[in-house]
Amino acid sequence: MTTRALPSITSLTEAQQRGWACVWCKAALGIGLGDDLGVQRARPATGAAFLWFPRQCPDRPTCQAREGA
Ligand SMILES: [Zn+2]
């Protein structure tokens, strides 16, 4: 489990917001794969608050290498 602060939701793709892709490196995550980072609540300046579901790769070194590439 990471202690990193999550990126701003406005910088993420829909797949990342829904937990279909890694929140850090954007790699696709299979159903049931990836580490759940917990339900997040977003409060946009306009519009209703909503929940999003960040996940990250289970393989952190590979993930960080991809993120930095
Ligand atoms: Zn990743």
N, CA, C, O and the ligand as a Tripos MOL2 file, in Angstrom:
@<TRIPOS>MOLECULE
protein
  277   275    70     0     0
PROTEIN
NO_CHARGES

@<TRIPOS>ATOM
      1 N           0.8530   -1.1980    0.0000 N.3       1 MET1
      2 CA          0.0000    0.0000    0.0000 C.3       1 MET1
      3 C           0.8840    1.2420    0.0000 C.2       1 MET1
      4 O           1.8050    1.3650    0.8080 O.2       1 MET1
      5 N           0.6010    2.1270   -0.8840 N.am      2 THR2
      6 CA          1.4030    3.3320   -1.0200 C.3       2 THR2
      7 C           0.9980    4.3860    0.0110 C.2       2 THR2
      8 O          -0.1320    4.4150    0.4990 O.2       2 THR2
      9 N           1.9430    5.2260    0.3120 N.am      3 THR3
     10 CA          1.6300    6.3870    1.1480 C.3       3 THR3
     11 C           1.6930    7.6720    0.3280 C.2       3 THR3
     12 O           1.5550    8.7780    0.8500 O.2       3 THR3
     13 N           1.9080    7.4860   -0.9830 N.am      4 ARG4
     14 CA          1.9610    8.6610   -1.8550 C.3       4 ARG4
     15 C           0.5950    9.3240   -1.9260 C.2       4 ARG4
     16 O          -0.4450    8.6690   -1.8560 O.2       4 ARG4
     17 N           0.6300   10.6550   -2.0700 N.am      5 ALA5
     18 CA         -0.6190   11.3700   -2.2930 C.3       5 ALA5
     19 C          -1.1150   11.0460   -3.6930 C.2       5 ALA5
     20 O          -0.3300   11.0040   -4.6400 O.2       5 ALA5
     21 N          -2.3900   10.8220   -3.8220 N.am      6 LEU6
     22 CA         -2.9510   10.5060   -5.1200 C.3       6 LEU6
     23 C          -2.9010   11.7380   -6.0200 C.2       6 LEU6
     24 O          -2.9960   12.8720   -5.5490 O.2       6 LEU6
     25 N          -2.7490   11.4950   -7.3290 N.am      7 PRO7
     26 CA         -2.7670   12.6300   -8.2560 C.3       7 PRO7
     27 C          -4.1520   13.2610   -8.3010 C.2       7 PRO7
     28 O          -5.1500   12.6480   -7.9230 O.2       7 PRO7
     29 N          -4.1820   14.4850   -8.7670 N.am      8 SER8
     30 CA         -5.4680   15.1700   -8.9200 C.3       8 SER8
     31 C          -6.3370   14.4120   -9.9070 C.2       8 SER8
     32 O          -5.8640   13.9730  -10.9540 O.2       8 SER8
     33 N          -7.5990   14.2630   -9.5710 N.am      9 ILE9
     34 CA         -8.4860   13.4910  -10.4450 C.3       9 ILE9
     35 C          -8.6300   14.1410  -11.8090 C.2       9 ILE9
     36 O          -8.9090   13.4590  -12.7950 O.2       9 ILE9
     37 N          -8.4440   15.4420  -11.8770 N.am     10 THR10
     38 CA         -8.5890   16.1230  -13.1630 C.3      10 THR10
     39 C          -7.4850   15.7280  -14.1370 C.2      10 THR10
     40 O          -7.6120   15.9530  -15.3410 O.2      10 THR10
     41 N          -6.3940   15.1340  -13.6220 N.am     11 SER11
     42 CA         -5.2930   14.7330  -14.4950 C.3      11 SER11
     43 C          -5.4250   13.2780  -14.9250 C.2      11 SER11
     44 O          -4.5730   12.7770  -15.6590 O.2      11 SER11
     45 N          -6.4700   12.5910  -14.4870 N.am     12 LEU12
     46 CA         -6.5960   11.1550  -14.7380 C.3      12 LEU12
     47 C          -7.5990   10.8620  -15.8290 C.2      12 LEU12
     48 O          -8.5350   11.6270  -16.0620 O.2      12 LEU12
     49 N          -7.3880    9.7340  -16.4990 N.am     13 THR13
     50 CA         -8.3410    9.2790  -17.4960 C.3      13 THR13
     51 C          -9.5380    8.6270  -16.8050 C.2      13 THR13
     52 O          -9.4880    8.3050  -15.6170 O.2      13 THR13
     53 N         -10.6050    8.4410  -17.5630 N.am     14 GLU14
     54 CA        -11.7770    7.7770  -16.9880 C.3      14 GLU14
     55 C         -11.4050    6.3810  -16.5070 C.2      14 GLU14
     56 O         -11.8740    5.9380  -15.4580 O.2      14 GLU14
     57 N         -10.5610    5.6840  -17.2730 N.am     15 ALA15
     58 CA        -10.1530    4.3300  -16.8810 C.3      15 ALA15
     59 C          -9.4230    4.3620  -15.5420 C.2      15 ALA15
     60 O          -9.6170    3.4820  -14.7030 O.2      15 ALA15
     61 N          -8.5970    5.3600  -15.3460 N.am     16 GLN16
     62 CA         -7.8860    5.4720  -14.0710 C.3      16 GLN16
     63 C          -8.8450    5.8030  -12.9370 C.2      16 GLN16
     64 O          -8.7090    5.2820  -11.8300 O.2      16 GLN16
     65 N          -9.8010    6.6560  -13.2080 N.am     17 GLN17
     66 CA        -10.7640    7.0280  -12.1660 C.3      17 GLN17
     67 C         -11.6130    5.8350  -11.7450 C.2      17 GLN17
     68 O         -12.0380    5.7430  -10.5930 O.2      17 GLN17
     69 N         -11.8580    4.9240  -12.6840 N.am     18 ARG18
     70 CA        -12.7240    3.7810  -12.4070 C.3      18 ARG18
     71 C         -11.9670    2.5590  -11.9220 C.2      18 ARG18
     72 O         -12.5660    1.5280  -11.6170 O.2      18 ARG18
     73 N         -10.6390    2.6780  -11.8500 N.am     19 GLY19
     74 CA         -9.8560    1.5540  -11.3630 C.3      19 GLY19
     75 C          -9.5730    0.5150  -12.4240 C.2      19 GLY19
     76 O          -9.1580   -0.5990  -12.1040 O.2      19 GLY19
     77 N          -9.7930    0.8630  -13.7020 N.am     20 TRP20
     78 CA         -9.4930   -0.0710  -14.7900 C.3      20 TRP20
     79 C          -8.0320    0.0360  -15.1970 C.2      20 TRP20
     80 O          -7.4870   -0.8660  -15.8330 O.2      20 TRP20
     81 N          -7.4010    1.1480  -14.8230 N.am     21 ALA21
     82 CA         -5.9980    1.3700  -15.1710 C.3      21 ALA21
     83 C          -5.2800    1.9120  -13.9460 C.2      21 ALA21
     84 O          -5.8800    2.5480  -13.0790 O.2      21 ALA21
     85 N          -3.9880    1.6440  -13.8970 N.am     22 CYS22
     86 CA         -3.1780    2.0890  -12.7700 C.3      22 CYS22
     87 C          -3.2020    3.6150  -12.6620 C.2      22 CYS22
     88 O          -3.0820    4.3230  -13.6630 O.2      22 CYS22
     89 N          -3.3550    4.0990  -11.4530 N.am     23 VAL23
     90 CA         -3.4520    5.5390  -11.2460 C.3      23 VAL23
     91 C          -2.1090    6.2290  -11.4990 C.2      23 VAL23
     92 O          -2.0650    7.4330  -11.7520 O.2      23 VAL23
     93 N          -1.0200    5.4670  -11.4310 N.am     24 TRP24
     94 CA          0.3160    6.0590  -11.6290 C.3      24 TRP24
     95 C           0.8060    5.9260  -13.0640 C.2      24 TRP24
     96 O           1.1840    6.9220  -13.6800 O.2      24 TRP24
     97 N           0.8050    4.7030  -13.6110 N.am     25 CYS25
     98 CA          1.4700    4.4660  -14.9010 C.3      25 CYS25
     99 C           0.4720    4.2130  -16.0260 C.2      25 CYS25
    100 O           0.8830    4.0550  -17.1750 O.2      25 CYS25
    101 N          -0.8140    4.1710  -15.7330 N.am     26 LYS26
    102 CA         -1.8770    4.0120  -16.7290 C.3      26 LYS26
    103 C          -1.9400    2.6210  -17.3330 C.2      26 LYS26
    104 O          -2.6860    2.4110  -18.2900 O.2      26 LYS26
    105 N          -1.1820    1.6590  -16.8070 N.am     27 ALA27
    106 CA         -1.2670    0.2970  -17.3150 C.3      27 ALA27
    107 C          -2.6620   -0.2580  -17.0190 C.2      27 ALA27
    108 O          -3.2310   -0.0010  -15.9590 O.2      27 ALA27
    109 N          -3.1930   -1.0100  -17.9550 N.am     28 ALA28
    110 CA         -4.5040   -1.6140  -17.7540 C.3      28 ALA28
    111 C          -4.4260   -2.6780  -16.6660 C.2      28 ALA28
    112 O          -3.4770   -3.4610  -16.6160 O.2      28 ALA28
    113 N          -5.4210   -2.6990  -15.8070 N.am     29 LEU29
    114 CA         -5.4890   -3.6860  -14.7300 C.3      29 LEU29
    115 C          -6.6740   -4.6020  -14.9970 C.2      29 LEU29
    116 O          -7.7690   -4.1310  -15.3050 O.2      29 LEU29
    117 N          -6.4600   -5.9000  -14.8810 N.am     30 GLY30
    118 CA         -7.5560   -6.8380  -15.0730 C.3      30 GLY30
    119 C          -8.5350   -6.7670  -13.9240 C.2      30 GLY30
    120 O          -8.2330   -6.2150  -12.8660 O.2      30 GLY30
    121 N          -9.7110   -7.3300  -14.1420 N.am     31 ILE31
    122 CA        -10.7050   -7.3670  -13.0800 C.3      31 ILE31
    123 C         -10.1290   -8.1290  -11.8860 C.2      31 ILE31
    124 O          -9.6310   -9.2460  -12.0290 O.2      31 ILE31
    125 N         -10.2030   -7.5160  -10.7260 N.am     32 GLY32
    126 CA         -9.7070   -8.1700   -9.5210 C.3      32 GLY32
    127 C          -8.2010   -8.0530   -9.3360 C.2      32 GLY32
    128 O          -7.6630   -8.4860   -8.3170 O.2      32 GLY32
    129 N          -7.5160   -7.4640  -10.3240 N.am     33 LEU33
    130 CA         -6.0750   -7.2700  -10.1930 C.3      33 LEU33
    131 C          -5.8040   -5.8400   -9.7310 C.2      33 LEU33
    132 O          -6.6860   -4.9830   -9.7470 O.2      33 LEU33
    133 N          -4.5790   -5.6140   -9.3250 N.am     34 GLY34
    134 CA         -4.2160   -4.2800   -8.8540 C.3      34 GLY34
    135 C          -4.5270   -4.1400   -7.3770 C.2      34 GLY34
    136 O          -5.3310   -4.8830   -6.8140 O.2      34 GLY34
    137 N          -3.8730   -3.1740   -6.7670 N.am     35 ASP35
    138 CA         -4.0740   -2.8930   -5.3480 C.3      35 ASP35
    139 C          -5.0850   -1.7670   -5.2030 C.2      35 ASP35
    140 O          -4.9230   -0.6810   -5.7600 O.2      35 ASP35
    141 N          -6.1200   -2.0540   -4.4490 N.am     36 ASP36
    142 CA         -7.1660   -1.0560   -4.2170 C.3      36 ASP36
    143 C          -6.6350    0.0250   -3.2840 C.2      36 ASP36
    144 O          -6.1550   -0.2750   -2.1910 O.2      36 ASP36
    145 N          -6.7200    1.2720   -3.7080 N.am     37 LEU37
    146 CA         -6.2290    2.3880   -2.8910 C.3      37 LEU37
    147 C          -7.3450    3.0330   -2.0730 C.2      37 LEU37
    148 O          -7.1360    4.0470   -1.4070 O.2      37 LEU37
    149 N          -8.5110    2.4400   -2.1320 N.am     38 GLY38
    150 CA         -9.6110    2.9530   -1.3110 C.3      38 GLY38
    151 C         -10.4900    3.9180   -2.0820 C.2      38 GLY38
    152 O         -10.0290    4.6190   -2.9840 O.2      38 GLY38
    153 N         -11.7490    3.9440   -1.7190 N.am     39 VAL39
    154 CA        -12.6990    4.8270   -2.3830 C.3      39 VAL39
    155 C         -12.3600    6.2730   -2.0380 C.2      39 VAL39
    156 O         -12.1350    6.6200   -0.8790 O.2      39 VAL39
    157 N         -12.3310    7.1040   -3.0770 N.am     40 GLN40
    158 CA        -12.0470    8.5260   -2.8880 C.3      40 GLN40
    159 C         -13.2990    9.3390   -3.2230 C.2      40 GLN40
    160 O         -14.0840    8.9620   -4.0930 O.2      40 GLN40
    161 N         -13.4680   10.4510   -2.5240 N.am     41 ARG41
    162 CA        -14.5790   11.3460   -2.8280 C.3      41 ARG41
    163 C         -14.0220   12.6110   -3.4590 C.2      41 ARG41
    164 O         -13.1590   13.2770   -2.8850 O.2      41 ARG41
    165 N         -14.5170   12.9330   -4.6300 N.am     42 ALA42
    166 CA        -14.0900   14.1460   -5.3260 C.3      42 ALA42
    167 C         -15.1920   15.1920   -5.2100 C.2      42 ALA42
    168 O         -16.3790   14.8760   -5.2900 O.2      42 ALA42
    169 N         -14.7840   16.4300   -5.0230 N.am     43 ARG43
    170 CA        -15.7470   17.5250   -4.9420 C.3      43 ARG43
    171 C         -15.3730   18.5840   -5.9680 C.2      43 ARG43
    172 O         -14.6300   19.5170   -5.6620 O.2      43 ARG43
    173 N         -15.8860   18.4400   -7.1800 N.am     44 PRO44
    174 CA        -15.5600   19.4270   -8.2090 C.3      44 PRO44
    175 C         -16.0870   20.8060   -7.8370 C.2      44 PRO44
    176 O         -17.0380   20.9470   -7.0670 O.2      44 PRO44
    177 N         -15.4340   21.8280   -8.4130 N.am     45 ALA45
    178 CA        -15.8570   23.2090   -8.1430 C.3      45 ALA45
    179 C         -17.2940   23.4210   -8.6150 C.2      45 ALA45
    180 O         -18.0600   24.1730   -8.0130 O.2      45 ALA45
    181 N         -17.6350   22.7460   -9.6970 N.am     46 THR46
    182 CA        -19.0110   22.8110  -10.1780 C.3      46 THR46
    183 C         -19.5310   21.3830  -10.3040 C.2      46 THR46
    184 O         -18.7690   20.4820  -10.6540 O.2      46 THR46
    185 N         -20.7730   21.1690  -10.0340 N.am     47 GLY47
    186 CA        -21.3420   19.8380  -10.1660 C.3      47 GLY47
    187 C         -21.3310   19.0890   -8.8470 C.2      47 GLY47
    188 O         -20.8420   19.5890   -7.8340 O.2      47 GLY47
    189 N         -21.8650   17.9110   -8.8750 N.am     48 ALA48
    190 CA        -22.0540   17.1320   -7.6620 C.3      48 ALA48
    191 C         -20.7880   16.3590   -7.2960 C.2      48 ALA48
    192 O         -19.9940   15.9850   -8.1590 O.2      48 ALA48
    193 N         -20.6250   16.1330   -6.0080 N.am     49 ALA49
    194 CA        -19.5290   15.2780   -5.5470 C.3      49 ALA49
    195 C         -19.7580   13.8590   -6.0580 C.2      49 ALA49
    196 O         -20.8960   13.4340   -6.2610 O.2      49 ALA49
    197 N         -18.6630   13.1360   -6.2610 N.am     50 PHE50
    198 CA        -18.7970   11.7600   -6.7320 C.3      50 PHE50
    199 C         -17.6510   10.9410   -6.1600 C.2      50 PHE50
    200 O         -16.6730   11.4810   -5.6440 O.2      50 PHE50
    201 N         -17.7960    9.6330   -6.2620 N.am     51 LEU51
    202 CA        -16.7720    8.7180   -5.7630 C.3      51 LEU51
    203 C         -15.9320    8.2040   -6.9230 C.2      51 LEU51
    204 O         -16.4260    8.0410   -8.0380 O.2      51 LEU51
    205 N         -14.6590    7.9530   -6.6470 N.am     52 TRP52
    206 CA        -13.8140    7.2950   -7.6420 C.3      52 TRP52
    207 C         -12.9640    6.2570   -6.9510 C.2      52 TRP52
    208 O         -12.8360    6.2540   -5.7260 O.2      52 TRP52
    209 N         -12.3840    5.3760   -7.7430 N.am     53 PHE53
    210 CA        -11.8510    4.1200   -7.2080 C.3      53 PHE53
    211 C         -10.4390    3.8330   -7.7170 C.2      53 PHE53
    212 O         -10.2510    2.9700   -8.5740 O.2      53 PHE53
    213 N          -9.4540    4.5480   -7.1970 N.am     54 PRO54
    214 CA         -8.0910    4.3580   -7.6990 C.3      54 PRO54
    215 C          -7.5180    2.9830   -7.3650 C.2      54 PRO54
    216 O          -7.7530    2.4360   -6.2880 O.2      54 PRO54
    217 N          -6.7660    2.4460   -8.3080 N.am     55 ARG55
    218 CA         -6.0270    1.1970   -8.1070 C.3      55 ARG55
    219 C          -4.6310    1.3890   -8.6660 C.2      55 ARG55
    220 O          -4.4040    2.2430   -9.5230 O.2      55 ARG55
    221 N          -3.7120    0.5990   -8.1810 N.am     56 GLN56
    222 CA         -2.3440    0.6520   -8.6830 C.3      56 GLN56
    223 C          -1.8570   -0.7490   -8.9950 C.2      56 GLN56
    224 O          -2.4400   -1.7380   -8.5500 O.2      56 GLN56
    225 N          -0.7700   -0.8250   -9.7740 N.am     57 CYS57
    226 CA         -0.1720   -2.1140  -10.1100 C.3      57 CYS57
    227 C           0.2990   -2.8220   -8.8420 C.2      57 CYS57
    228 O           0.8100   -2.1810   -7.9240 O.2      57 CYS57
    229 N           0.1280   -4.1330   -8.7920 N.am     58 PRO58
    230 CA          0.6740   -4.8750   -7.6520 C.3      58 PRO58
    231 C           2.2010   -4.9100   -7.6930 C.2      58 PRO58
    232 O           2.8480   -5.0740   -6.6580 O.2      58 PRO58
    233 N           2.7740   -4.7570   -8.8850 N.am     59 ASP59
    234 CA          4.2320   -4.8040   -9.0510 C.3      59 ASP59
    235 C           4.7740   -3.3700   -9.0300 C.2      59 ASP59
    236 O           4.8300   -2.7080  -10.0670 O.2      59 ASP59
    237 N           5.1640   -2.9050   -7.8660 N.am     60 ARG60
    238 CA          5.5400   -1.5000   -7.7350 C.3      60 ARG60
    239 C           6.7950   -1.1240   -8.5080 C.2      60 ARG60
    240 O           6.7950   -0.0730   -9.1500 O.2      60 ARG60
    241 N           7.8630   -1.9100   -8.4890 N.am     61 PRO61
    242 CA          9.0580   -1.5030   -9.2460 C.3      61 PRO61
    243 C           8.7710   -1.3630  -10.7360 C.2      61 PRO61
    244 O           9.2090   -0.3990  -11.3650 O.2      61 PRO61
    245 N           8.0330   -2.3260  -11.3090 N.am     62 THR62
    246 CA          7.6940   -2.2470  -12.7190 C.3      62 THR62
    247 C           6.8170   -1.0370  -12.9870 C.2      62 THR62
    248 O           6.9860   -0.3410  -13.9880 O.2      62 THR62
    249 N           5.8930   -0.7990  -12.0950 N.am     63 CYS63
    250 CA          4.9920    0.3390  -12.2360 C.3      63 CYS63
    251 C           5.7840    1.6480  -12.2490 C.2      63 CYS63
    252 O           5.5680    2.5070  -13.1030 O.2      63 CYS63
    253 N           6.6930    1.7840  -11.3020 N.am     64 GLN64
    254 CA          7.4540    3.0350  -11.2040 C.3      64 GLN64
    255 C           8.3510    3.2180  -12.4140 C.2      64 GLN64
    256 O           8.5680    4.3420  -12.8650 O.2      64 GLN64
    257 N           8.8770    2.1080  -12.9470 N.am     65 ALA65
    258 CA          9.6980    2.1930  -14.1510 C.3      65 ALA65
    259 C           8.8560    2.6840  -15.3220 C.2      65 ALA65
    260 O           9.3020    3.5170  -16.1110 O.2      65 ALA65
    261 N           7.6230    2.1580  -15.4330 N.am     66 ARG66
    262 CA          6.7260    2.5940  -16.5050 C.3      66 ARG66
    263 C           6.3440    4.0600  -16.3310 C.2      66 ARG66
    264 O           6.2910    4.8190  -17.2980 O.2      66 ARG66
    265 N           6.0820    4.4410  -15.1000 N.am     67 GLU67
    266 CA          5.6510    5.8080  -14.8350 C.3      67 GLU67
    267 C           6.7450    6.7930  -15.2210 C.2      67 GLU67
    268 O           6.4720    7.8770  -15.7360 O.2      67 GLU67
    269 N           7.9960    6.3950  -14.9620 N.am     68 GLY68
    270 CA          9.1010    7.2870  -15.2450 C.3      68 GLY68
    271 C           9.5170    7.2910  -16.7000 C.2      68 GLY68
    272 O          10.2720    8.1620  -17.1330 O.2      68 GLY68
    273 N           9.0220    6.3110  -17.4640 N.am     69 ALA69
    274 CA          9.4410    6.1920  -18.8590 C.3      69 ALA69
    275 C           8.8440    7.2950  -19.7210 C.2      69 ALA69
    276 O           9.0960    7.3430  -20.9250 O.2      69 ALA69
    277 ZN          1.2100    1.1560  -12.4310 Zn       70 ZN70
@<TRIPOS>BOND
     1     1     2 1
     2     2     3 1
     3     3     4 2
     4     3     5 am
     5     5     6 1
     6     6     7 1
     7     7     8 2
     8     7     9 am
     9     9    10 1
    10    10    11 1
    11    11    12 2
    12    11    13 am
    13    13    14 1
    14    14    15 1
    15    15    16 2
    16    15    17 am
    17    17    18 1
    18    18    19 1
    19    19    20 2
    20    19    21 am
    21    21    22 1
    22    22    23 1
    23    23    24 2
    24    23    25 am
    25    25    26 1
    26    26    27 1
    27    27    28 2
    28    27    29 am
    29    29    30 1
    30    30    31 1
    31    31    32 2
    32    31    33 am
    33    33    34 1
    34    34    35 1
    35    35    36 2
    36    35    37 am
    37    37    38 1
    38    38    39 1
    39    39    40 2
    40    39    41 am
    41    41    42 1
    42    42    43 1
    43    43    44 2
    44    43    45 am
    45    45    46 1
    46    46    47 1
    47    47    48 2
    48    47    49 am
    49    49    50 1
    50    50    51 1
    51    51    52 2
    52    51    53 am
    53    53    54 1
    54    54    55 1
    55    55    56 2
    56    55    57 am
    57    57    58 1
    58    58    59 1
    59    59    60 2
    60    59    61 am
    61    61    62 1
    62    62    63 1
    63    63    64 2
    64    63    65 am
    65    65    66 1
    66    66    67 1
    67    67    68 2
    68    67    69 am
    69    69    70 1
    70    70    71 1
    71    71    72 2
    72    71    73 am
    73    73    74 1
    74    74    75 1
    75    75    76 2
    76    75    77 am
    77    77    78 1
    78    78    79 1
    79    79    80 2
    80    79    81 am
    81    81    82 1
    82    82    83 1
    83    83    84 2
    84    83    85 am
    85    85    86 1
    86    86    87 1
    87    87    88 2
    88    87    89 am
    89    89    90 1
    90    90    91 1
    91    91    92 2
    92    91    93 am
    93    93    94 1
    94    94    95 1
    95    95    96 2
    96    95    97 am
    97    97    98 1
    98    98    99 1
    99    99   100 2
   100    99   101 am
   101   101   102 1
   102   102   103 1
   103   103   104 2
   104   103   105 am
   105   105   106 1
   106   106   107 1
   107   107   108 2
   108   107   109 am
   109   109   110 1
   110   110   111 1
   111   111   112 2
   112   111   113 am
   113   113   114 1
   114   114   115 1
   115   115   116 2
   116   115   117 am
   117   117   118 1
   118   118   119 1
   119   119   120 2
   120   119   121 am
   121   121   122 1
   122   122   123 1
   123   123   124 2
   124   123   125 am
   125   125   126 1
   126   126   127 1
   127   127   128 2
   128   127   129 am
   129   129   130 1
   130   130   131 1
   131   131   132 2
   132   131   133 am
   133   133   134 1
   134   134   135 1
   135   135   136 2
   136   135   137 am
   137   137   138 1
   138   138   139 1
   139   139   140 2
   140   139   141 am
   141   141   142 1
   142   142   143 1
   143   143   144 2
   144   143   145 am
   145   145   146 1
   146   146   147 1
   147   147   148 2
   148   147   149 am
   149   149   150 1
   150   150   151 1
   151   151   152 2
   152   151   153 am
   153   153   154 1
   154   154   155 1
   155   155   156 2
   156   155   157 am
   157   157   158 1
   158   158   159 1
   159   159   160 2
   160   159   161 am
   161   161   162 1
   162   162   163 1
   163   163   164 2
   164   163   165 am
   165   165   166 1
   166   166   167 1
   167   167   168 2
   168   167   169 am
   169   169   170 1
   170   170   171 1
   171   171   172 2
   172   171   173 am
   173   173   174 1
   174   174   175 1
   175   175   176 2
   176   175   177 am
   177   177   178 1
   178   178   179 1
   179   179   180 2
   180   179   181 am
   181   181   182 1
   182   182   183 1
   183   183   184 2
   184   183   185 am
   185   185   186 1
   186   186   187 1
   187   187   188 2
   188   187   189 am
   189   189   190 1
   190   190   191 1
   191   191   192 2
   192   191   193 am
   193   193   194 1
   194   194   195 1
   195   195   196 2
   196   195   197 am
   197   197   198 1
   198   198   199 1
   199   199   200 2
   200   199   201 am
   201   201   202 1
   202   202   203 1
   203   203   204 2
   204   203   205 am
   205   205   206 1
   206   206   207 1
   207   207   208 2
   208   207   209 am
   209   209   210 1
   210   210   211 1
   211   211   212 2
   212   211   213 am
   213   213   214 1
   214   214   215 1
   215   215   216 2
   216   215   217 am
   217   217   218 1
   218   218   219 1
   219   219   220 2
   220   219   221 am
   221   221   222 1
   222   222   223 1
   223   223   224 2
   224   223   225 am
   225   225   226 1
   226   226   227 1
   227   227   228 2
   228   227   229 am
   229   229   230 1
   230   230   231 1
   231   231   232 2
   232   231   233 am
   233   233   234 1
   234   234   235 1
   235   235   236 2
   236   235   237 am
   237   237   238 1
   238   238   239 1
   239   239   240 2
   240   239   241 am
   241   241   242 1
   242   242   243 1
   243   243   244 2
   244   243   245 am
   245   245   246 1
   246   246   247 1
   247   247   248 2
   248   247   249 am
   249   249   250 1
   250   250   251 1
   251   251   252 2
   252   251   253 am
   253   253   254 1
   254   254   255 1
   255   255   256 2
   256   255   257 am
   257   257   258 1
   258   258   259 1
   259   259   260 2
   260   259   261 am
   261   261   262 1
   262   262   263 1
   263   263   264 2
   264   263   265 am
   265   265   266 1
   266   266   267 1
   267   267   268 2
   268   267   269 am
   269   269   270 1
   270   270   271 1
   271   271   272 2
   272   271   273 am
   273   273   274 1
   274   274   275 1
   275   275   276 2
@<TRIPOS>SUBSTRUCTURE
     1 MET1         2 RESIDUE 1 A MET
     2 THR2         6 RESIDUE 1 A THR
     3 THR3        10 RESIDUE 1 A THR
     4 ARG4        14 RESIDUE 1 A ARG
     5 ALA5        18 RESIDUE 1 A ALA
     6 LEU6        22 RESIDUE 1 A LEU
     7 PRO7        26 RESIDUE 1 A PRO
     8 SER8        30 RESIDUE 1 A SER
     9 ILE9        34 RESIDUE 1 A ILE
    10 THR10       38 RESIDUE 1 A THR
    11 SER11       42 RESIDUE 1 A SER
    12 LEU12       46 RESIDUE 1 A LEU
    13 THR13       50 RESIDUE 1 A THR
    14 GLU14       54 RESIDUE 1 A GLU
    15 ALA15       58 RESIDUE 1 A ALA
    16 GLN16       62 RESIDUE 1 A GLN
    17 GLN17       66 RESIDUE 1 A GLN
    18 ARG18       70 RESIDUE 1 A ARG
    19 GLY19       74 RESIDUE 1 A GLY
    20 TRP20       78 RESIDUE 1 A TRP
    21 ALA21       82 RESIDUE 1 A ALA
    22 CYS22       86 RESIDUE 1 A CYS
    23 VAL23       90 RESIDUE 1 A VAL
    24 TRP24       94 RESIDUE 1 A TRP
    25 CYS25       98 RESIDUE 1 A CYS
    26 LYS26      102 RESIDUE 1 A LYS
    27 ALA27      106 RESIDUE 1 A ALA
    28 ALA28      110 RESIDUE 1 A ALA
    29 LEU29      114 RESIDUE 1 A LEU
    30 GLY30      118 RESIDUE 1 A GLY
    31 ILE31      122 RESIDUE 1 A ILE
    32 GLY32      126 RESIDUE 1 A GLY
    33 LEU33      130 RESIDUE 1 A LEU
    34 GLY34      134 RESIDUE 1 A GLY
    35 ASP35      138 RESIDUE 1 A ASP
    36 ASP36      142 RESIDUE 1 A ASP
    37 LEU37      146 RESIDUE 1 A LEU
    38 GLY38      150 RESIDUE 1 A GLY
    39 VAL39      154 RESIDUE 1 A VAL
    40 GLN40      158 RESIDUE 1 A GLN
    41 ARG41      162 RESIDUE 1 A ARG
    42 ALA42      166 RESIDUE 1 A ALA
    43 ARG43      170 RESIDUE 1 A ARG
    44 PRO44      174 RESIDUE 1 A PRO
    45 ALA45      178 RESIDUE 1 A ALA
    46 THR46      182 RESIDUE 1 A THR
    47 GLY47      186 RESIDUE 1 A GLY
    48 ALA48      190 RESIDUE 1 A ALA
    49 ALA49      194 RESIDUE 1 A ALA
    50 PHE50      198 RESIDUE 1 A PHE
    51 LEU51      202 RESIDUE 1 A LEU
    52 TRP52      206 RESIDUE 1 A TRP
    53 PHE53      210 RESIDUE 1 A PHE
    54 PRO54      214 RESIDUE 1 A PRO
    55 ARG55      218 RESIDUE 1 A ARG
    56 GLN56      222 RESIDUE 1 A GLN
    57 CYS57      226 RESIDUE 1 A CYS
    58 PRO58      230 RESIDUE 1 A PRO
    59 ASP59      234 RESIDUE 1 A ASP
    60 ARG60      238 RESIDUE 1 A ARG
    61 PRO61      242 RESIDUE 1 A PRO
    62 THR62      246 RESIDUE 1 A THR
    63 CYS63      250 RESIDUE 1 A CYS
    64 GLN64      254 RESIDUE 1 A GLN
    65 ALA65      258 RESIDUE 1 A ALA
    66 ARG66      262 RESIDUE 1 A ARG
    67 GLU67      266 RESIDUE 1 A GLU
    68 GLY68      270 RESIDUE 1 A GLY
    69 ALA69      274 RESIDUE 1 A ALA
    70 ZN70       277 GROUP 0 **** ****
